[in-house]
């Protein structure tokens, strides 16, 4: 059954049946707007994912796509030190899209909310038609009376720390382009069963990431001075944080390799940590005097901003590399530029 054959009302009924709901919602899907209960200031973020530049249906099951749609937005909420409370989801798909794909996307969205941010849920959205599968997700979070943790609060002397997986998603994307795409970068699914059997850790990190969402609130409670989600690469996002704060960031290769050189039994090269994207972990800075919260690992230090560069590795200037949607060459070159294919 396709969406064109079933019609909007039928598709909507089947999709909504997959959602658990959000604890903070007084009114959920079905009206012109949802109604939410919050204790004070809220945070709001929106992200889009488009078939082609952002994901390939040959690689993603609908469940994995829905999971990733939720995870990538929940991590932005967490990066502000907020507790995710609700998502709205707009999906536009071609006329001949099987309804089961939308059902699986809904199931993935709901499962990710329940696993990563219990109490959060989908409270509304929209269905439409487009030449390719297109999704836009808006996430809402509650600060529970706290001030938000912004990018601009890092100070020289602060510790730079990271929580979550680092580099695995970039390795997974490089592996997919190497083994599950043709010479022009067009994705196929012929190698997926073998890759899931041999490299499940890096494929899961890329296709269905599980960022440490609760640690955003924990970091805020421990006094994080600045924080952001790492989506485009550690080096690119650290440079953004450094510029927002008017400081420099000096990574320690020793600390990075000690904490992230092997993850889930997978060796991760330093270049993959610095330039691979889409892990959606949390990069944060903390005053040097406090003990880092459990789950965060020291990877460097905040230093005064130097002439010409705000990013360094062991004191030497470091060029940020990773994902840029406007400079990448499509369709086959949107793997993180310096990621290493898993052996």
HELIX and SHEET records of a PDB file:
HELIX    1   1 UNK A    3  UNK A   16  1                                  14    
HELIX    2   2 UNK A   62  UNK A   79  1                                  18    
HELIX    3   3 UNK A   99  UNK A  116  1                                  18    
HELIX    4   4 UNK A  151  UNK A  153  5                                   3    
HELIX    5   5 UNK A  168  UNK A  179  1                                  12    
HELIX    6   6 UNK A  192  UNK A  198  1                                   7    
HELIX    7   7 UNK A  200  UNK A  207  1                                   8    
HELIX    8   8 UNK A  214  UNK A  221  1                                   8    
HELIX    9   9 UNK A  234  UNK A  245  1                                  12    
HELIX   10  10 UNK A  253  UNK A  260  1                                   8    
HELIX   11  11 UNK A  270  UNK A  275  1                                   6    
SHEET    1   A 2 UNK A  25  UNK A  27  0                                        
SHEET    2   A 2 UNK A  35  UNK A  36 -1                                        
SHEET    1   B 4 UNK A  42  UNK A  50  0                                        
SHEET    2   B 4 UNK A 134  UNK A 142 -1                                        
SHEET    3   B 4 UNK A  83  UNK A  93 -1                                        
SHEET    4   B 4 UNK A 121  UNK A 129  1                                        
SHEET    1   C 7 UNK A 226  UNK A 229  0                                        
SHEET    2   C 7 UNK A 282  UNK A 286 -1                                        
SHEET    3   C 7 UNK A 159  UNK A 163 -1                                        
SHEET    4   C 7 UNK A 297  UNK A 304 -1                                        
SHEET    5   C 7 UNK A 247  UNK A 251 -1                                        
SHEET    6   C 7 UNK A 311  UNK A 313  1                                        
SHEET    7   C 7 UNK A 316  UNK A 317 -1                                        
SHEET    1   D 2 UNK A 262  UNK A 263  0                                        
SHEET    2   D 2 UNK A 266  UNK A 267 -1                                        
END                                                                             
